[in-house]
């Protein structure tokens, strides 16, 4: 796995003693060490590419966690959802971001996963919107226009690659009808700027920092994908929904209809309940702080966070939501 680790060290065991004052009624684990004397050597958060929201969210979350726990916190820069889930399963990450469709495949043991993984969610954090990015002057106005063109489908083992292939299938456009490349967001942006590709897929939150930076130097346009949403839902499940990228985003002169998919914060099923509980409570306590750095974090909501079916909430997370229910 190609990854860039960023150590974030802090000492805050004392804060755990007053955590109930910060987060409300958190249960017995708030009064002490949620690992109960079995702390890991480090807490690793698996994210995504450097200019995507997974990574930005992970870095901001790690900055908060460094103020909560007396252990190293590392942020892994990865290819995305599938790689993150495999890292959880392998034990090389303890917390990971994943799109809902990849998480569903993981617990079902299908697609990129040879067998079901014992993973759970801490909650639904925000929704991704699928971007099909082309130069503003491109002749590509629908997914069918990709035929014969050079297209990046996303990094290997990423949520972007998963949904890009599903969109092509829903449009009855064979992968071998395009010149497909498997590039992450950073490399896709560089390739589009260099004229090496004609289009690229990206599944990410609004607004994705790398695309904002791209649009500042190269006029780009998003290709509408809304007409494929129902076909994708009928083939692959109801977790997908209609989404709108609003007017003005990335310099767009109009709103663009596309497909949206929820994102989950994932952990292993065998994570101690007290740890999962403490992580969720910290996530909500720091929502405003994280949102100041990552606007998508403002979408975190206790009511919507529990809607992760058919992927199960971790029992520790479920206890948090029940305790804080209005």
N, C-alpha and C positions, 0 to 999 in steps of 0.2 A: 504494500500500500504506500503510495506516495503521499507524504503528509509533512506539514510544517507545524511543529509544536511551539507553542508560546507559553512558557511557564509564568504563572501568576501566583505569587506567594503572599500569604497574609497570616496574621494570627488574630483570631477572634473567639477563642473559647469562652471568654467572659460574656460576650454578647449573647451566647446561647442561654445564659442564666436569666436574661431579661427579654428573651424573644417573645414571651406572651404579651409584653407591653407593646411590641411592634406589630404583631400579627393577629392579636386577639387570642381566642381560646384554641390552643394548638394541641392539647393533649399532653400526656406525660413526657414524651420525648423532647418537648420544648425546654424542660428544666435541666437538661444535661446533654451529654454527647449522644446523638442519635445512632452512632455506630456502636455504642455500648462497649467501648474498649477494643473494637475490632476495626480500626480505621484503615483504609487503604493507603498505600504509599503515596498515591496521588489520585485526584479526581480528574478524569479526562472527559471532555465534551467534544463529540464529533460533529462537525458542522458542514462546510461545503467550500466552494471556491472563494478566493480572497475578496472578490468584489460583489458577492451575493449576500442576501439577507441572512441566510443561515449563519454565515461566518460572523457578520456584524452582530447578530443577536447573541451568538455564542460568546463573543468577546465581551459584550456588555454584561451578559449573565455571569461570566467568569469574574468580571470586575466586582460584581455584587457578592458572589460566593466567597471571594477572598476576604470580604468583610464579615463573613459568617462562620467560617470554619478554619481551624488551625491545621491546614494541610495544603500541599501544592495543588493548584488547579491548572490543567493544561488544555489548550484549545487546539484541536486537530483540524487542519485544513484538508478536506477530502473531496472525492468526486461527487458525493451527494448521498441520497437516501439509501440506495441498496448497499453501498459500501459502509455507510454508517450502521445499518442494521447488522451487517456481517461482523463489524467491529464489536458491537454489543455482544453478539453471540460468542465471539472469540475471547471476550473479556478484555480487549484492548481499549475499550471505551466504556464508561459507566452511564453516560447520558448522551443522547444523540437526537438530532433533528431528522424527521422523515416525513415525506408526503404520505397521505393516507393510503393511496393505492399501493405503494411499495410496502407499507406496513401490513396491509391486508394480505399481500402475496407472502410476506414473511411468516405470518401466523398460520397461513394455509399450506405453506411448503410448496408453492408453485412458482412458475416463472424462473427468476434468477436463484431461487432457493430450493435446494434439493430435498429438504425436509422442513417441517414446521419449526420455527424458532420460538423459544420461550421468552418472549418480550411483551412488555405492557406499556401503556401510555401513562404519562403524568397529566396529560390534558391536551386539548386542541388549542393551539396558540395563535395561529392566524391562517389565512388562506393564500395559496399561491394562485397566480394567474398565468396562463400559458401565453407566452409571447412568441410570435413568428416574426422575426425582425428582418427587414430588407432595407436597402438604400431608398431614400425618398423617391428617387426617379425610377425605381425598378418597375418592370412590366409584370411582376408577380402581384396579383390582386386577390387570388384565392389559392387554396392549397393545391389544386389541380395544376396550377401554373408552375409548380416546382418541378414538373417532369423535365428531365434532361438537364437540370441545373445542379450546381454544387451546393450542397446543404449540410450544415452541421446539425446532427441530431442530439447533441449533448454528450457529456463525458460518459465513458463506460461506467456501469453500475450506478448511474444517477437516476433520480426521479424524472429529470428532463428526458433522458433517453427512453424511459419506460413510456411516458405519455406521448412522446413524438412518434414512436412506432405504433401506438394505438390510434393516434389521429390519422396516420397514413393508411392504416388498415381500414379505419372507418370511412375514409375517402376513396377506398379501392385504388389506392396508388401504391404500387409495389416499391419496396426499397430499392430494388435493382433498376427501377425506372429513373432514379436520380443518382448523382454522384455523391454518395453519403460519406461524411466524415464524422468522427466521434471526438468532438472537442468540448472541453469545459467552457464556462462563460468567458473567462479571460482570454483564452485562445480563440474562441469564436469571434470576440470583439476585434482582436488583432487581425484575424484572417479577413473579416469583412472590411476593415479599414484598408488592408493591403490589396483588396480586390481578389483574394484567393478563394473566396466563397461568395455565393449569391444571396444566401439567406441562412439564418440559424434559428433553432428553437431554444427557448429558455422558459423554464417554469420557476417563477419566483414571486416574491411579494412586491407590493407597490410602496414606494418606488425603489427599484433595484439600483444601488449606487453605481455599478459599472455601466448600466444602460444610460443613466443620467449623464455620466461623464462622456459616454460615446456621443450622445445627442448634442452635447455642447460643441463638438468639433466636427461631426459628420451628420448631416440631416438624414434621419431614418424614419421608417414608417412601420406600423404594426399591421399585419394582414389579419383580417377578421376570421375567426374560427367558430363563431357562434352557431352556424348552421350544422356543425358536426356534434354538438353537445348531446343531443338526444340519442344519436347512433352510438356514441361512446358509452353513454349510460346504459343503453340496452345490451351492449356487448360485455361491458366490464364492471357494471355495478352503479348503484345510485349515489355513491360518494361524490361523484362529479356533479357540477352544477353550472348554470349560466353565470358568467361574470362580465363585468364591464371595466375596461381600462378607461378612465375618464379623459375628457378633452383636456388638452394641455400637458398630459403626461408625456415626457420625452419629446416635447415640442409638437405633439399631435394637434391637428386643427379640429379633430372630432373625436367623439367617444368610439371605442372599438369593442365589439362584442367578441367574447372569447370563452374559454372553458376555465373553470376554477376548481381547485382541489384543496381540501384542508391539509394543514400541517400539524403534526403531533410532536411533542417532546417525549422521547422514548427511553425506557430503561429495561434492564433484564428483569425477568419475573422473579428471580431469587434475591433481588435487592431487599434488604430489611425494610419492613413496613415503616419503621420510625424514620429511616433515611428518606424514603420516598415522600412521606408526610412532610418532613422538614424542607425538602427541596421545593415542593409545591407551595408551601406557605411562604418561603423566601421569594419564589417567583412572583407571587401576587403582591407581596409586600413591596417589592422593588419595581412594580410595573411602571410607575411614572418615571422613575429614575432611568430604566432601560429605554422607555419610549422617547426620552429626550435625545437618545443616541440613535434609536431604531424606531421610526414612527409606526411600523407594523405592530410593535409590541403593545401599542395602545388598544389594539383589538382584543387583547386577552380579557376574557369575561368569564366569571364563575358559572353563569348559566350555560353558555355555549361550550365551555371547556369540557364538559362531561359527555358531549356528543361525539364519541369515538367509535361507536359500534360499526362493524363487528369486532374491532380490536378492543380488548378489555382494558379498563383502567386498572392500574396497580392498586391493590387493596389499601396501601398507605395513602395514595392519592384520593381514593374513594372516601376514606375516613375524613380527610380534610374537607372535601366538598360537603359531606353530610354535617360536619360540625359547624360549617360557616353558612349553611343554607339559611336564607332569610325566613 
